[in-house]
Amino acid sequence: MKSMRRVDRQMTEAEAKELLDRGEFGILATVDSTGQPYGVPLNYVYFNAAVYFHCALIGKKLTDIAANPQVCFTVVGNTQVLPDKFATNYESVMVFGAAVIVEAAEKETALEAIIQKYSTDFLEAGHAYIEKFRAATHVVKISAAHITGKRRAG
């Protein structure tokens, strides 16, 4: 992995993971079998050194992952445009790794974590939702081979 050019803006690993924990959505970047890149925004959860997201049983991201499981997942946190400085304060984190579909207990744990993150006040309804759509849902895990975070403040 190439080193970051602006190491003075590099987050610690703990700071990068904290942004992954609190982020609301990220962009999954894949490459299809012809080399065409594809980026799609999605909700996710980060735990056990991995990013998890749910999706339908078919679709472009799954086709791309089947062709090449190496992906990049990017989360952008707080931003502030500084027009008078021709700059932007920002924080972002990138996760690089291989994406795989998970099953059984790992799938259930990830779906539960997604409900906990996004629908804390609706856990009972969330469990019913999982039960209803479990068979029509894949859960994909991105094992974090490398995480890098960067920020500009001030």
N, CA and C atoms as a LAMMPS dump frame, in Angstrom:
ITEM: TIMESTEP
0
ITEM: NUMBER OF ATOMS
462
ITEM: BOX BOUNDS ff ff ff
-5.0000000000000000e+02 5.0000000000000000e+02
-5.0000000000000000e+02 5.0000000000000000e+02
-5.0000000000000000e+02 5.0000000000000000e+02
ITEM: ATOMS id mol type element x y z
1 1 1 N 0.852 -1.175 0
2 1 2 C 0 0 0
3 1 3 C 0.896 1.236 0
4 2 1 N 0.611 2.144 -0.887
5 2 2 C 1.37 3.385 -0.985
6 2 3 C 1.122 4.242 0.253
7 3 1 N 2.156 4.921 0.736
8 3 2 C 1.997 5.756 1.925
9 3 3 C 1.268 7.05 1.584
10 4 1 N 0.663 7.629 2.598
11 4 2 C -0.102 8.867 2.443
12 4 3 C 0.846 10.036 2.185
13 5 1 N 0.502 10.872 1.22
14 5 2 C 1.337 12.025 0.877
15 5 3 C 1.354 13.046 2.013
16 6 1 N 0.207 13.364 2.573
17 6 2 C 0.117 14.367 3.643
18 6 3 C 0.035 13.67 4.998
19 7 1 N 1.152 13.098 5.439
20 7 2 C 1.153 12.361 6.694
21 7 3 C 0.826 13.251 7.891
22 8 1 N 0.986 14.571 7.731
23 8 2 C 0.634 15.488 8.808
24 8 3 C -0.874 15.512 9.057
25 9 1 N -1.656 15.012 8.119
26 9 2 C -3.117 14.972 8.266
27 9 3 C -3.64 13.57 8.567
28 10 1 N -2.734 12.624 8.692
29 10 2 C -3.14 11.24 8.912
30 10 3 C -3.744 11.05 10.293
31 11 1 N -4.875 10.357 10.349
32 11 2 C -5.508 10.009 11.616
33 11 3 C -4.777 8.813 12.216
34 12 1 N -4.87 8.684 13.519
35 12 2 C -4.41 7.453 14.145
36 12 3 C -5.395 6.347 13.767
37 13 1 N -4.991 5.12 13.956
38 13 2 C -5.888 3.997 13.673
39 13 3 C -7.152 4.086 14.533
40 14 1 N -6.998 4.481 15.785
41 14 2 C -8.154 4.611 16.686
42 14 3 C -9.117 5.689 16.19
43 15 1 N -8.588 6.814 15.714
44 15 2 C -9.439 7.888 15.181
45 15 3 C -10.176 7.43 13.921
46 16 1 N -9.495 6.712 13.069
47 16 2 C -10.123 6.212 11.839
48 16 3 C -11.248 5.242 12.182
49 17 1 N -11.022 4.359 13.127
50 17 2 C -12.056 3.401 13.526
51 17 3 C -13.229 4.104 14.198
52 18 1 N -12.959 5.161 14.926
53 18 2 C -14.032 5.927 15.565
54 18 3 C -14.921 6.562 14.496
55 19 1 N -14.332 7.087 13.43
56 19 2 C -15.117 7.646 12.332
57 19 3 C -15.936 6.542 11.654
58 20 1 N -15.355 5.374 11.466
59 20 2 C -16.115 4.246 10.905
60 20 3 C -17.308 3.897 11.795
61 21 1 N -17.113 3.932 13.101
62 21 2 C -18.198 3.618 14.03
63 21 3 C -19.348 4.617 13.931
64 22 1 N -19.033 5.898 13.814
65 22 2 C -20.094 6.908 13.841
66 22 3 C -20.609 7.311 12.467
67 23 1 N -19.931 6.916 11.411
68 23 2 C -20.382 7.267 10.069
69 23 3 C -21.761 6.69 9.772
70 24 1 N -22.525 7.39 8.948
71 24 2 C -23.877 6.946 8.623
72 24 3 C -23.958 6.213 7.297
73 25 1 N -23.094 6.554 6.36
74 25 2 C -23.073 5.856 5.082
75 25 3 C -21.668 5.928 4.516
76 26 1 N -21.415 5.066 3.557
77 26 2 C -20.123 5.052 2.899
78 26 3 C -20.303 4.755 1.429
79 27 1 N -19.212 4.863 0.701
80 27 2 C -19.208 4.573 -0.731
81 27 3 C -18.384 3.304 -0.949
82 28 1 N -19.019 2.286 -1.511
83 28 2 C -18.34 1.058 -1.874
84 28 3 C -17.833 1.207 -3.295
85 29 1 N -16.539 1.014 -3.482
86 29 2 C -15.936 1.085 -4.815
87 29 3 C -15.523 -0.316 -5.24
88 30 1 N -16.032 -0.715 -6.411
89 30 2 C -15.705 -2.008 -6.998
90 30 3 C -15.207 -1.778 -8.419
91 31 1 N -14.725 -2.855 -9.023
92 31 2 C -14.316 -2.825 -10.428
93 31 3 C -14.939 -4.048 -11.092
94 32 1 N -15.586 -3.851 -12.249
95 32 2 C -16.206 -5.002 -12.904
96 32 3 C -15.2 -5.77 -13.753
97 33 1 N -15.664 -6.814 -14.398
98 33 2 C -14.774 -7.705 -15.151
99 33 3 C -14.129 -7.034 -16.355
100 34 1 N -14.652 -5.866 -16.777
101 34 2 C -14.049 -5.141 -17.9
102 34 3 C -13.117 -4.03 -17.427
103 35 1 N -13.003 -3.86 -16.101
104 35 2 C -12.16 -2.808 -15.555
105 35 3 C -12.9 -1.513 -15.276
106 36 1 N -14.228 -1.508 -15.469
107 36 2 C -15.023 -0.306 -15.225
108 36 3 C -15.233 -0.123 -13.719
109 37 1 N -14.82 1.01 -13.151
110 37 2 C -15.054 1.248 -11.725
111 37 3 C -16.518 1.584 -11.46
112 38 1 N -16.937 1.317 -10.241
113 38 2 C -18.326 1.545 -9.831
114 38 3 C -18.314 1.919 -8.361
115 39 1 N -18.957 3.027 -8.011
116 39 2 C -19.072 3.448 -6.623
117 39 3 C -20.529 3.585 -6.252
118 40 1 N -20.914 2.998 -5.135
119 40 2 C -22.314 3.034 -4.715
120 40 3 C -22.394 3.379 -3.224
121 41 1 N -23.243 4.361 -2.879
122 41 2 C -23.412 4.704 -1.459
123 41 3 C -24.293 3.662 -0.772
124 42 1 N -23.961 3.357 0.48
125 42 2 C -24.785 2.421 1.236
126 42 3 C -24.58 2.565 2.729
127 43 1 N -25.559 2.081 3.485
128 43 2 C -25.453 2.029 4.937
129 43 3 C -24.595 0.832 5.298
130 44 1 N -24.002 0.86 6.473
131 44 2 C -23.062 -0.182 6.88
132 44 3 C -22.93 -0.196 8.384
133 45 1 N -22.232 -1.181 8.855
134 45 2 C -21.827 -1.222 10.251
135 45 3 C -20.381 -1.719 10.282
136 46 1 N -19.609 -1.208 11.236
137 46 2 C -18.211 -1.616 11.387
138 46 3 C -18.056 -2.31 12.733
139 47 1 N -17.604 -3.549 12.716
140 47 2 C -17.241 -4.254 13.943
141 47 3 C -16.374 -5.45 13.592
142 48 1 N -15.645 -5.947 14.592
143 48 2 C -14.731 -7.087 14.399
144 48 3 C -13.774 -6.871 13.225
145 49 1 N -13.248 -5.654 13.103
146 49 2 C -12.271 -5.302 12.059
147 49 3 C -12.817 -5.518 10.652
148 50 1 N -14.13 -5.322 10.493
149 50 2 C -14.744 -5.504 9.177
150 50 3 C -15.917 -4.547 8.998
151 51 1 N -16.201 -4.236 7.75
152 51 2 C -17.38 -3.471 7.365
153 51 3 C -18.403 -4.477 6.853
154 52 1 N -19.649 -4.341 7.31
155 52 2 C -20.732 -5.202 6.847
156 52 3 C -21.832 -4.335 6.251
157 53 1 N -22.432 -4.81 5.171
158 53 2 C -23.616 -4.161 4.618
159 53 3 C -24.548 -5.23 4.084
160 54 1 N -25.813 -4.871 3.969
161 54 2 C -26.786 -5.813 3.417
162 54 3 C -27.232 -5.334 2.041
163 55 1 N -27.702 -6.275 1.229
164 55 2 C -28.146 -5.944 -0.116
165 55 3 C -29.074 -7.042 -0.635
166 56 1 N -29.61 -6.815 -1.809
167 56 2 C -30.443 -7.814 -2.462
168 56 3 C -29.588 -9.012 -2.877
169 57 1 N -30.238 -10.038 -3.371
170 57 2 C -29.533 -11.257 -3.77
171 57 3 C -28.818 -11.133 -5.106
172 58 1 N -29.187 -10.147 -5.907
173 58 2 C -28.535 -9.904 -7.19
174 58 3 C -28.287 -8.412 -7.342
175 59 1 N -27.351 -8.058 -8.211
176 59 2 C -27.073 -6.658 -8.473
177 59 3 C -25.639 -6.449 -8.905
178 60 1 N -25.383 -5.256 -9.392
179 60 2 C -24.066 -4.924 -9.948
180 60 3 C -22.945 -5.098 -8.929
181 61 1 N -23.14 -4.626 -7.704
182 61 2 C -22.042 -4.735 -6.731
183 61 3 C -21.677 -6.194 -6.474
184 62 1 N -22.675 -7.083 -6.432
185 62 2 C -22.383 -8.5 -6.223
186 62 3 C -21.688 -9.118 -7.431
187 63 1 N -22.112 -8.722 -8.626
188 63 2 C -21.454 -9.204 -9.845
189 63 3 C -19.995 -8.751 -9.871
190 64 1 N -19.772 -7.484 -9.51
191 64 2 C -18.4 -6.96 -9.464
192 64 3 C -17.552 -7.688 -8.426
193 65 1 N -18.117 -7.911 -7.239
194 65 2 C -17.379 -8.596 -6.172
195 65 3 C -17.037 -10.022 -6.584
196 66 1 N -17.947 -10.681 -7.297
197 66 2 C -17.668 -12.037 -7.785
198 66 3 C -16.498 -12.033 -8.776
199 67 1 N -16.406 -10.965 -9.602
200 67 2 C -15.321 -10.856 -10.584
201 67 3 C -14.003 -10.454 -9.93
202 68 1 N -14.09 -9.606 -8.9
203 68 2 C -12.892 -9.12 -8.214
204 68 3 C -13.289 -8.707 -6.8
205 69 1 N -12.987 -9.519 -5.804
206 69 2 C -13.427 -9.216 -4.44
207 69 3 C -12.68 -8.069 -3.758
208 70 1 N -11.598 -7.565 -4.36
209 70 2 C -10.864 -6.452 -3.757
210 70 3 C -11.66 -5.169 -3.934
211 71 1 N -11.973 -4.509 -2.814
212 71 2 C -12.801 -3.312 -2.829
213 71 3 C -12.185 -2.223 -1.959
214 72 1 N -12.747 -1.045 -2.086
215 72 2 C -12.409 0.076 -1.214
216 72 3 C -13.726 0.651 -0.717
217 73 1 N -13.779 0.972 0.568
218 73 2 C -14.98 1.54 1.183
219 73 3 C -14.582 2.843 1.852
220 74 1 N -15.256 3.933 1.491
221 74 2 C -14.893 5.264 1.979
222 74 3 C -16.035 5.885 2.769
223 75 1 N -15.701 6.456 3.919
224 75 2 C -16.661 7.18 4.746
225 75 3 C -16.137 8.596 4.928
226 76 1 N -17.006 9.572 4.709
227 76 2 C -16.673 10.976 4.939
228 76 3 C -17.456 11.439 6.158
229 77 1 N -16.757 12.032 7.091
230 77 2 C -17.405 12.544 8.299
231 77 3 C -17.727 14.015 8.147
232 78 1 N -17.381 14.786 9.141
233 78 2 C -17.672 16.22 9.14
234 78 3 C -16.863 16.945 8.071
235 79 1 N -17.518 17.873 7.412
236 79 2 C -16.852 18.732 6.432
237 79 3 C -17.271 20.181 6.66
238 80 1 N -16.414 21.086 6.258
239 80 2 C -16.715 22.516 6.334
240 80 3 C -15.91 23.217 5.244
241 81 1 N -16.623 23.779 4.269
242 81 2 C -15.963 24.532 3.206
243 81 3 C -15.485 25.857 3.783
244 82 1 N -14.245 26.222 3.478
245 82 2 C -13.643 27.476 3.925
246 82 3 C -13.392 28.344 2.693
247 83 1 N -14.419 29.061 2.226
248 83 2 C -14.302 29.77 0.951
249 83 3 C -13.175 30.796 0.915
250 84 1 N -12.931 31.481 2.028
251 84 2 C -11.889 32.507 2.056
252 84 3 C -10.482 31.925 2.065
253 85 1 N -10.368 30.635 2.379
254 85 2 C -9.061 29.975 2.397
255 85 3 C -8.886 29.032 1.204
256 86 1 N -9.937 28.934 0.372
257 86 2 C -9.903 28.032 -0.791
258 86 3 C -9.552 26.615 -0.352
259 87 1 N -10.209 26.207 0.726
260 87 2 C -9.908 24.91 1.326
261 87 3 C -11.163 24.342 1.98
262 88 1 N -11.036 23.157 2.494
263 88 2 C -12.125 22.484 3.198
264 88 3 C -11.558 21.75 4.404
265 89 1 N -12.206 21.919 5.549
266 89 2 C -11.93 21.054 6.687
267 89 3 C -12.711 19.767 6.442
268 90 1 N -12.119 18.63 6.726
269 90 2 C -12.774 17.362 6.442
270 90 3 C -12.188 16.265 7.313
271 91 1 N -12.877 15.138 7.313
272 91 2 C -12.357 13.909 7.88
273 91 3 C -12.9 12.768 7.032
274 92 1 N -12.04 11.823 6.722
275 92 2 C -12.467 10.686 5.919
276 92 3 C -11.623 9.469 6.272
277 93 1 N -12.196 8.32 5.985
278 93 2 C -11.49 7.068 6.231
279 93 3 C -11.747 6.133 5.054
280 94 1 N -10.734 5.361 4.709
281 94 2 C -10.843 4.381 3.629
282 94 3 C -10.46 3.01 4.17
283 95 1 N -11.278 2.022 3.804
284 95 2 C -11.028 0.637 4.18
285 95 3 C -10.76 -0.132 2.897
286 96 1 N -9.639 -0.826 2.861
287 96 2 C -9.278 -1.653 1.719
288 96 3 C -9.34 -3.112 2.16
289 97 1 N -9.908 -3.971 1.335
290 97 2 C -9.966 -5.379 1.684
291 97 3 C -10.755 -6.187 0.688
292 98 1 N -10.967 -7.434 1.038
293 98 2 C -11.714 -8.363 0.194
294 98 3 C -13.143 -8.48 0.717
295 99 1 N -14.096 -8.48 -0.208
296 99 2 C -15.511 -8.581 0.131
297 99 3 C -16.003 -10.003 -0.124
298 100 1 N -16.759 -10.534 0.831
299 100 2 C -17.341 -11.864 0.695
300 100 3 C -18.755 -11.857 1.284
301 101 1 N -19.605 -12.7 0.745
302 101 2 C -20.946 -12.888 1.307
303 101 3 C -20.809 -13.793 2.522
304 102 1 N -21.458 -13.413 3.616
305 102 2 C -21.427 -14.22 4.835
306 102 3 C -22.792 -14.862 5.06
307 103 1 N -22.796 -15.934 5.796
308 103 2 C -24.01 -16.715 6.04
309 103 3 C -24.155 -17.016 7.521
310 104 1 N -25.25 -17.653 7.839
311 104 2 C -25.534 -18.231 9.153
312 104 3 C -25.368 -17.21 10.284
313 105 1 N -24.64 -17.595 11.319
314 105 2 C -24.52 -16.765 12.52
315 105 3 C -23.89 -15.411 12.228
316 106 1 N -22.9 -15.378 11.349
317 106 2 C -22.248 -14.103 11.036
318 106 3 C -23.225 -13.154 10.337
319 107 1 N -24.056 -13.687 9.459
320 107 2 C -25.083 -12.885 8.792
321 107 3 C -26.066 -12.329 9.825
322 108 1 N -26.516 -13.175 10.734
323 108 2 C -27.473 -12.742 11.763
324 108 3 C -26.869 -11.666 12.661
325 109 1 N -25.619 -11.862 13.058
326 109 2 C -24.943 -10.884 13.917
327 109 3 C -24.819 -9.532 13.21
328 110 1 N -24.487 -9.559 11.936
329 110 2 C -24.345 -8.317 11.179
330 110 3 C -25.695 -7.618 11.011
331 111 1 N -26.735 -8.367 10.692
332 111 2 C -28.067 -7.753 10.554
333 111 3 C -28.52 -7.14 11.882
334 112 1 N -28.257 -7.83 12.972
335 112 2 C -28.582 -7.307 14.293
336 112 3 C -27.804 -6.011 14.565
337 113 1 N -26.531 -5.988 14.206
338 113 2 C -25.709 -4.791 14.415
339 113 3 C -26.222 -3.615 13.576
340 114 1 N -26.686 -3.894 12.37
341 114 2 C -27.244 -2.832 11.515
342 114 3 C -28.503 -2.256 12.154
343 115 1 N -29.381 -3.124 12.663
344 115 2 C -30.593 -2.66 13.353
345 115 3 C -30.222 -1.84 14.585
346 116 1 N -29.242 -2.315 15.346
347 116 2 C -28.792 -1.583 16.544
348 116 3 C -28.279 -0.195 16.178
349 117 1 N -27.548 -0.092 15.077
350 117 2 C -26.951 1.186 14.682
351 117 3 C -27.991 2.174 14.163
352 118 1 N -28.877 1.725 13.295
353 118 2 C -29.768 2.643 12.592
354 118 3 C -31.182 2.724 13.159
355 119 1 N -31.596 1.749 13.959
356 119 2 C -32.993 1.713 14.422
357 119 3 C -33.085 1.311 15.883
358 120 1 N -32.257 1.894 16.708
359 120 2 C -32.182 1.533 18.127
360 120 3 C -33.536 1.592 18.822
361 121 1 N -34.36 2.552 18.461
362 121 2 C -35.658 2.712 19.119
363 121 3 C -36.726 1.775 18.558
364 122 1 N -36.352 0.945 17.597
365 122 2 C -37.333 0.076 16.935
366 122 3 C -36.808 -1.353 16.827
367 123 1 N -36.183 -1.845 17.893
368 123 2 C -35.541 -3.157 17.848
369 123 3 C -36.528 -4.294 17.588
370 124 1 N -37.661 -4.264 18.229
371 124 2 C -38.637 -5.342 18.034
372 124 3 C -39.106 -5.382 16.577
373 125 1 N -39.455 -4.232 16.032
374 125 2 C -39.859 -4.166 14.626
375 125 3 C -38.693 -4.535 13.712
376 126 1 N -37.487 -4.165 14.102
377 126 2 C -36.3 -4.511 13.323
378 126 3 C -36.07 -6.004 13.256
379 127 1 N -36.272 -6.689 14.372
380 127 2 C -36.128 -8.143 14.376
381 127 3 C -37.176 -8.8 13.486
382 128 1 N -38.394 -8.28 13.526
383 128 2 C -39.444 -8.802 12.645
384 128 3 C -39.087 -8.546 11.181
385 129 1 N -38.507 -7.401 10.907
386 129 2 C -38.093 -7.059 9.543
387 129 3 C -37.005 -8.019 9.056
388 130 1 N -36.031 -8.288 9.908
389 130 2 C -34.972 -9.249 9.567
390 130 3 C -35.592 -10.611 9.265
391 131 1 N -36.477 -11.06 10.127
392 131 2 C -37.117 -12.363 9.942
393 131 3 C -37.862 -12.425 8.61
394 132 1 N -38.57 -11.359 8.278
395 132 2 C -39.379 -11.328 7.053
396 132 3 C -38.516 -11.353 5.79
397 133 1 N -37.379 -10.641 5.805
398 133 2 C -36.577 -10.467 4.588
399 133 3 C -35.242 -11.224 4.585
400 134 1 N -35.004 -12.042 5.584
401 134 2 C -33.73 -12.767 5.702
402 134 3 C -33.378 -13.53 4.416
403 135 1 N -34.326 -14.263 3.869
404 135 2 C -34.055 -15.094 2.689
405 135 3 C -33.792 -14.269 1.432
406 136 1 N -34.261 -13.033 1.419
407 136 2 C -34.089 -12.162 0.251
408 136 3 C -32.93 -11.189 0.413
409 137 1 N -32.092 -11.449 1.418
410 137 2 C -31.016 -10.513 1.758
411 137 3 C -29.669 -11.221 1.834
412 138 1 N -28.679 -10.617 1.217
413 138 2 C -27.289 -11.028 1.427
414 138 3 C -26.659 -10.048 2.405
415 139 1 N -25.677 -10.514 3.138
416 139 2 C -24.822 -9.655 3.945
417 139 3 C -23.412 -9.848 3.424
418 140 1 N -22.759 -8.726 3.147
419 140 2 C -21.399 -8.744 2.624
420 140 3 C -20.458 -8.196 3.69
421 141 1 N -19.326 -8.871 3.83
422 141 2 C -18.291 -8.475 4.788
423 141 3 C -17.06 -8.032 4.021
424 142 1 N -16.528 -6.875 4.398
425 142 2 C -15.244 -6.41 3.88
426 142 3 C -14.247 -6.543 5.021
427 143 1 N -13.396 -7.535 4.951
428 143 2 C -12.346 -7.701 5.961
429 143 3 C -11.303 -6.62 5.733
430 144 1 N -11.058 -5.83 6.751
431 144 2 C -10.181 -4.669 6.629
432 144 3 C -8.713 -5.094 6.616
433 145 1 N -8.145 -5.155 5.424
434 145 2 C -6.715 -5.439 5.292
435 145 3 C -5.889 -4.197 5.615
436 146 1 N -6.468 -3.03 5.308
437 146 2 C -5.773 -1.762 5.549
438 146 3 C -6.816 -0.672 5.759
439 147 1 N -6.622 0.145 6.787
440 147 2 C -7.505 1.283 7.073
441 147 3 C -6.635 2.526 7.134
442 148 1 N -7.075 3.572 6.459
443 148 2 C -6.354 4.831 6.53
444 148 3 C -7.361 5.98 6.689
445 149 1 N -7.042 6.9 7.568
446 149 2 C -7.894 8.053 7.801
447 149 3 C -7.108 9.342 7.669
448 150 1 N -7.822 10.379 7.279
449 150 2 C -7.168 11.659 7.037
450 150 3 C -8.121 12.766 7.458
451 151 1 N -7.557 13.868 7.964
452 151 2 C -8.394 15.014 8.329
453 151 3 C -7.612 16.309 8.163
454 152 1 N -8.388 17.347 7.908
455 152 2 C -7.859 18.714 7.908
456 152 3 C -8.757 19.511 8.802
457 153 1 N -8.207 20.15 9.782
458 153 2 C -8.969 20.983 10.709
459 153 3 C -8.2 22.283 10.924
460 154 1 N -8.913 23.375 10.763
461 154 2 C -8.282 24.657 11.049
462 154 3 C -7.741 25.371 9.944
